[in-house]
Amino acid sequence: MTRTLLLEDLYLGALLTLLVLIVVRNYRLSVWFYIAHSCLLGLIYVWYAWNMDNPMLYIWFGTTILSQAVIIPFAPGGLFYTIRKCNATETKPIIPLGPSIVFAALIAIGAWNFFHYIIEFIAPTPAAILEPARSNLAVAFTIFAFGLYTLLARRDAIKTVLALCIMGNGIDLTLVDLTPEMAETAILGILTDVIISVFILLYISRLIYQKFGELDTLKLSELKY
Amino acid sequence: MKETTSILLIAPFLFPALASLTVALFGRKKGFLREGVSLLGVFFSLLLSCWFCHGTIYSAGGGRVFTTFYRNIFMDGFGSMMAVLVNLMLLLILLYSFTHMKTLVDEGKIREESLRFYYALVSAFNATMMLTFIANHLILFFIAIEASTLATAQLVGFFRDKRSLEAAYKYMVLVIVGIAFSLMGCVLIYSASVPHLTGVNAVLLTEIGTIANIIPKNVALLAVAFFIIGFSTKGGLIPFHAWLPDAHSEAPAPVSALLSGLIIKIGVYAFARTVTVFCRHYPVIILYVAAVACISMLLGILLALAQNDLKRLLAASSVSQISYIFVGLAMGSYVGIYGGIFHLVNHSMLKTLLFLTAGLLIFATKTRKISDMGGLYHAMPVTSVCFFIGGLGIAGMPLFSGFHSKFAIFVALGQQQLWWALAITVFTGILTLSVFAWAGSRIFWGRPASSEAADAVKEVSFAMWAPVVIIAGLVVVIGLCPKIIYPILDSASQSILSVAEGGR
């Protein structure tokens, strides 16, 4: 039982660090929280690897830490590099802080209720109806939805890139929560973590900053319908 | 269905990949190491795919499938047909780009050094396309789709000006989000099928048919909804189309042709491999896709009617035409799939033809606005004939190739008794004809904006129009005698159906 509690704490920690990284407008702080979030993600894989006796998940832990917490933030052309080259503070978002938190809470409560009361309707596996899978599924889905929300509500290019990473993490958590006992799960998770897309997007963002002088995607309005 | 193990299957992927690497490393100067190597990569890939295509069709006692690496890599009729089509179009697009990109350098729009990246990226794109068609492993498949986006994003933003960078940014963000959605669908399918299949088989594309009606109905529908969002973003159906007109219009002409003729077909290919399989078991999907695609085809052609920019007009028409393919494939019947695939082939050739023709027109007149062109028929006879062949083909006029494929889709819609959808598809066809008739008459017979500008226009050189004329010739031949490609289309349709029925 205590073991399950630990897992739920990890999921909750991942969710809270995510919330901070989304609402904070200081990019350095935001990226540090992203690193913390990725480390928690890695620990979740370790928990599953330990308890489900699936050693492949340790490798996934390694690649997640390497790619999300080291390469994406620190590599040349990565997040910190782009922040240094462009702006360290995010452009004012479309939806400000207060309503953002209300929306986030609504998404979380909605997902929680959905996965606790209506999950039988679409549960892909029999285990998904039971604890702890359904609580964790709720959190994973919330993370995916937060990513989508960030994509829609924030107008800065770097935040958009972070949002894409977050959506990917939500998918990974769903995957590991639904089938933690399969070795293929880890392969699936490792290979779909395409970090090149992040680097190319950041490269295009830097070019946009050079041409437009800012990273506000709402100002990208040269092309209309 | 017979299986032949052949390690050669990875060669159509390896040749362009090696060519890309060589060009990226050594292609500093014009010549063999740049243009020659990229052309050779496509050419060898084309030869091999032709060989595989022949092997899948003409084998004793019906279709054959080539596999290797424990069925993780495979090629059936559909995959080999796509490989031949893509390589053939890419070969012609490359031939066209040799002169086109050189003129862009001469005009000072791009630097000579960046040509190296152009050819390297086109070859890399070719490699990712081939990887998509040989992948049977779901993850390999997704990586290939993602990689094709990454390879072309730089090509869309090739001019590095404000407009093209904006287009590239939109393209990347939207398509990556779309792919994330379809990955979510893939995770659902995978987790639902794990109890029914052993782990290794749960991630094979060809096994989806066997579990399509075993897994819980609502999971299947949810996953299909995610797939439809993802693949129609890649394909450019209307609620998810925002990237398409921008990316198509801001890229260099050969890249526009590549995007419209080849890239959006990846969305269609993935759709045929996944959603079509489910359509046979859940009729509600047929209705849903038909509704989305009908809205998309009507709004797409209305968008085209409102355009004054030639490339944006063609892009909007792509949105409309790709919907025909989605409708056909969603029907799940033989005629529907046959029509969808036939239209896929036609649209690929016709849109390549039209975008390359548009490139010639823009090169000759130095403008993209239809209202600034006019009276070009006498100055550019070859180009005008090619444009009309493309326009009439897209509109589905009898004696042109588009007619046969659209007619098959009409028949499939009639079989499903979706009369409203049939009415919309026919009406869209008429609108398409009017769009191209208007644009064609304005460009070639209309009054020129100024007489000096009209006098300065000359027909482009042979090296530029020759690849375009080859595609136009192909279109005419297929239109007059569709029988010659029937065996390929038949084998492709049969292979999709056999996967849907559980991969026998």
Interface residues (C-beta under 8 A of the other chain):
Chain A: F121 I122 A123 P124 T125 P126 A128 F144 L148 L151 A157 T160 L164 M167 G168 I171 T174 L175 L178 T179 M182 A183 E184 I187 L188 L191 T192 V194 I196 S197 I200 L201 I204 S205 L207 I208 K211 F212 T217 L220 E222 L223 Y225
Chain B: L138 I139 L140 F142 I143 E146 A147 T149 L150 A153 Q154 G157 R160 D161 K162 R163 L165 E166 A167 A168 Y169 K170 M172 V173 I176 V177 A180 L183 M184 V187 L188 Y190 S191 A192 V194 P195 G199 V200 A202 V203 I215 P216 N218 V219 L222 P245 D246 S249 E250 L303
